[in-house]
Amino acid sequence: MFTQARIKLTFWYVLIIMFISLAFSGVIYRVLINELSRFEQLQRFRTERRLWADNFHPLPINTELLEETKHRILIMLFLTNLGILVSSGALAYFLAGRTLKPIQDMVDDQHRFVSDASHELKTPLTSLKSAFEVFLRDKKRTLKDADTIISESIFEVDKLQSLSESLLRLSQYQTTGKSLSFTSVQLGEVINTAIRRISPQAKIKNIEISSPLTAVSLTGDMSALTELMVILLDNAVKYSPNGKTVKIDTHSDSRWVKVTVADQGSGIPAADLPRIFDRFYRSDSARSKTDKGGYGLGLAIAKNIAAAHHGSIAVVSRLGQGSAFTVRIPLHPPFSTISVIAPKLHSHVA
């Protein structure tokens, strides 16, 4: 599809360029012929003035020379336009590819998203369907069996609800923060709120979350920034062994603030680092082989929250030594990011 579109776009580029080139060539040819005729008449007039005192006979016009000159001009213009045609064709094909590349990337990304989302939705739906079919075929089913299958079904429905909510939030953040409300936010309050939400999981694994006092004020969406920190802390607690420490560090200057969440977990293989923020991507390492749940959307949401604040997120990780996720956000993003107040988003981690 994009190959045909690229060829068509190249054709229109070349057509426009050649139309302009031929139009200019026609103008140039007419101007040169007029100048040539004017020069010939001027030279003849000067010669006739010098010979006026003698017996004057009209000088014949060398039409062959004039026609040969016109012919040479036409050949030069033809070769010039041929060179323009070849070079513009190659350049137009290149520019058409550059023009269509973002569209192709967007369509490919959309196809991957639909495919991945369909795969993630198919698993719980298949499980529900199979459980119901087995239950209905059982002629000796009891009330206890019904209670069991209902409980299992609720668990699968909760997973579907979690997935749909994560997809909705991801979609909201991907619209360049249009649903965010930018106000003055205290970074310390954001971090403390996130810690309180993760504390129950951390206590179960006897994990300490270490965070220094932070007195930094920035412009951002309180709910979104809190969710970003919850996602990073939730991952850090999930993949850290019992009794370890999750450390939060903050650094700021006159323009930027950096927040680093470091764990002492299993780490991420180097081959997986470039794709760790992709939607639905889960590493084949021990991080995904453990029973941690989730759909691989948390870090994708975190990346889009950072991008909506004109910031970025990066990770440094070594197997067996843990991972460190660093969020870099401007203290005062451009005013173009300020938008209408949106409903508060639930801080749910995928």
Secondary structure, 3 states (H helix, E strand, C coil): CHHHHHHHHHHHHHHHHHHHHHHHHHHHHHHHHHHHHHHHHHHHHHHHHHCCCCCCCCCCCCHHHHHHHHHHHHHHHHHHHHHHHHHHHHHHHHHHHHHHHHHHHHHHHHHHHHHHHHHHHHHHHHHHHHHHHHHHHCCCCCHHHHHHHHHHHHHHHHHHHHHHHHHHHHHHHHCCCCCCCCEEEEHHHHHHHHHHHHHHHHHHCCCEEECCCCCCEEEECHHHHHHHHHHHHHHHHHCCCCCCEEEEEEEECCCEEEEEEECCCCCCCHHHHHHCCCCCCCCCCHHHHCCCCCCCCHHHHHHHHHHHCCCEEEEEEECCCEEEEEEEEECCCCHHHCCCCCCCCCCCCC
